[in-house]
Amino acid sequence: MTVRNLRGIVQHAGFIVMMYGGRFGLHLGSAVPCFACPFVPGCGGFCYLMGLQGYIGFGMGAAVASGMGLVTALGWFAVFAASVALLGKLWCGWICPFGLIQDWLSALRRHLGVRERSIPYPVMRRLAWVKYVLLAGIAIIPPLVTAGILHEDFYLPFCGICPGKSLLPLFAGETRYLALNYDNLVTLGFSVALIAITGAMLVGMFLKDRFFCIFCPLLAFIHMLKPVTALRLAKTPDTCVGCGNCRRACPMEIEAVYRERASSDVQSDECLDCAACVEACPSDFALALKFLKVKLFRSSRNYAAGIGGNSKKNELSR
Amino acid sequence: MARRTLLFFICVALLMQFTEDELRAADGMDFLRWRMTEQARTSDGGMVVSFDLSIPPGANPEDIEVTYRALPQGNIGAETGGSAPETYRKKLGDTRPEGDGTVADVTVYSGRSELIELTAASRAGDARQYALTVFSCFGESGNEDPDAERTNYYPNRPAFRVATGQYYFRAQTGMPIEFSLDSGPDSVSVFEKGIFTSTAERDASGNYVYVPPHDDELSEAGYTAKKDVVFAASMPDGDLISFYVPVYRSFYGKIDLKGGLAVLSGSMLVSAALAMRAGRRFPWR
């Protein structure tokens, strides 16, 4: 079994748990580091961004005395941080249900014979600020709602524009987040923005692998915890032959892994730990997915030659 | 002929007015009833729900019994499924005069996921009065209400059941509120925001069904805004029972799926056109 196949199995299992776990009595809490959407009826956990918005909103200002305790908020952050420390960005590349939907769309594109639109890495780097701006919005807007400065329908502002909220509930038969909401101007504005962003993201995700991940604030938040993450991508520059396979195989078109010539730390903020680069690398030991100092999966010329022999499975054959 | 028709309509109008006035007189707001004032999380992860209990003139606040039953919600927290309901007795909090009557504060704390049925029982004159409400709590602390005393006693009130639904914990405008009352009248009075608005009739299955209308005030105010709906029924033996439900704005009342799909299609068309014309800056891979 290839790592790609294993990843597919884990992704689909993760999809079932995150989307339908609640129907089997399984709930992973309010600090899941991937898009387990609370707007999916019967979901198996809540995306931490949703919880974070609630905790920030409840945990600050005048609500401190009567609202959600900071202790509880810090407790959920500890759960989130521990989850990230343990699995790092495997949450993004291997478990996230919204990531799987993006991979489905990419597979459909390849099946239809449509080529991928490339977003050159320098452009992607320039777009990186978007996810940090979104993260800042998550921190700033909820307290303004709690303080009464903003209308209370600004509560959960990121959820208001997150395409996961409109697309993931469809898998549980819930279509209302694709509808315009005329309750008031705030709800109408959010619903128009959400649907317009969803449309743009659907096209983007079809034409470009993991397009949404470029803008994902949860990916940014997980990357901010990099110093405590046990699982990460590492490079041994001495053994790299500079073929560029890693860059071509990467769904995020990251160049840092290819360009790095000195340091072993090649975990950039766009990296999803999907291990496509490690699979594609033809140099023994040049790249590895490591848990602390243990190499879980390392590059090898035999492995690369093995998956290269099957052109249908090989990203490099595009 | 025309005069007779006119007379007929005048009589019908008078009769309707008389019936409505009679209901108002019989079931005016001078009865024991609940009103939710606040729902909040506590620092230990529990939930506190505060109520005003309106006590009619003639009833002595000291004679009022407040009890509640907590029914663990198996459908919400799998770990609590199957447990028996627990009964607690509460004391009234601060009281203050309001109109001819009195209002008392009552606060319920819950540390678990549970459906709570709160009952107040009082005697006014010869008749007994009961006020009921049912609400959900999603406490996570596991602690018990520190101001409640566990008891096996529960007032012997008319048998009352709420037909709970998927969204019952948050009753919405436009969605039916359904309950039954053994030996109850054919219709119960409905008060919205303290004003008599209509009656809820008993249907073929013996349930009273009322669909609170959509409310622009709620739509404008936000997702936590609620309106107070109270059902009041005069029982054949003269007792009076009220049931309070806080009603929130509808999830579905003002949504337009076709409009949303039109926006989605437009957005996808524009995005696809932009992607096709992106040029060399975004080459095909």
Chai-1 contact restraints between the chains, C-beta under 6 A:
chainA,res_idxA,chainB,res_idxB,connection_type,confidence,min_distance_angstrom,max_distance_angstrom,comment,restraint_id
A,G25,B,A78,contact,1.0,0.0,6.0,A-B,restraint_1
A,S66,B,A40,contact,1.0,0.0,6.0,A-B,restraint_2
A,G67,B,R41,contact,1.0,0.0,6.0,A-B,restraint_3
A,M68,B,R41,contact,1.0,0.0,6.0,A-B,restraint_4
A,G69,B,S43,contact,1.0,0.0,6.0,A-B,restraint_5
A,T72,B,G45,contact,1.0,0.0,6.0,A-B,restraint_6
A,R115,B,W284,contact,1.0,0.0,6.0,A-B,restraint_7
A,R115,B,R285,contact,1.0,0.0,6.0,A-B,restraint_8
A,E116,B,R285,contact,1.0,0.0,6.0,A-B,restraint_9
A,R117,B,A275,contact,1.0,0.0,6.0,A-B,restraint_10
A,R117,B,F282,contact,1.0,0.0,6.0,A-B,restraint_11
A,S118,B,P283,contact,1.0,0.0,6.0,A-B,restraint_12
A,S118,B,R285,contact,1.0,0.0,6.0,A-B,restraint_13
A,I119,B,F282,contact,1.0,0.0,6.0,A-B,restraint_14
A,E152,B,G222,contact,1.0,0.0,6.0,A-B,restraint_15
A,D153,B,G222,contact,1.0,0.0,6.0,A-B,restraint_16
A,R176,B,I255,contact,1.0,0.0,6.0,A-B,restraint_17
A,L178,B,G260,contact,1.0,0.0,6.0,A-B,restraint_18
A,A179,B,I255,contact,1.0,0.0,6.0,A-B,restraint_19
A,A179,B,D256,contact,1.0,0.0,6.0,A-B,restraint_20
A,A179,B,L257,contact,1.0,0.0,6.0,A-B,restraint_21
A,A179,B,G260,contact,1.0,0.0,6.0,A-B,restraint_22
A,L180,B,D256,contact,1.0,0.0,6.0,A-B,restraint_23
A,L180,B,G259,contact,1.0,0.0,6.0,A-B,restraint_24
A,L180,B,G260,contact,1.0,0.0,6.0,A-B,restraint_25
A,N181,B,I255,contact,1.0,0.0,6.0,A-B,restraint_26
A,Y182,B,K254,contact,1.0,0.0,6.0,A-B,restraint_27
A,D183,B,S219,contact,1.0,0.0,6.0,A-B,restraint_28
A,D183,B,K254,contact,1.0,0.0,6.0,A-B,restraint_29
A,N184,B,S219,contact,1.0,0.0,6.0,A-B,restraint_30
A,N184,B,E220,contact,1.0,0.0,6.0,A-B,restraint_31
A,I195,B,G260,contact,1.0,0.0,6.0,A-B,restraint_32
A,I195,B,V263,contact,1.0,0.0,6.0,A-B,restraint_33
A,I195,B,L264,contact,1.0,0.0,6.0,A-B,restraint_34
A,A196,B,V263,contact,1.0,0.0,6.0,A-B,restraint_35
A,A196,B,S267,contact,1.0,0.0,6.0,A-B,restraint_36
A,G199,B,L264,contact,1.0,0.0,6.0,A-B,restraint_37
A,G199,B,S267,contact,1.0,0.0,6.0,A-B,restraint_38
A,G199,B,M268,contact,1.0,0.0,6.0,A-B,restraint_39
A,A200,B,S267,contact,1.0,0.0,6.0,A-B,restraint_40
A,A200,B,S271,contact,1.0,0.0,6.0,A-B,restraint_41
A,L202,B,M268,contact,1.0,0.0,6.0,A-B,restraint_42
A,V203,B,M268,contact,1.0,0.0,6.0,A-B,restraint_43
A,V203,B,S271,contact,1.0,0.0,6.0,A-B,restraint_44
A,V203,B,A272,contact,1.0,0.0,6.0,A-B,restraint_45
A,L207,B,A275,contact,1.0,0.0,6.0,A-B,restraint_46
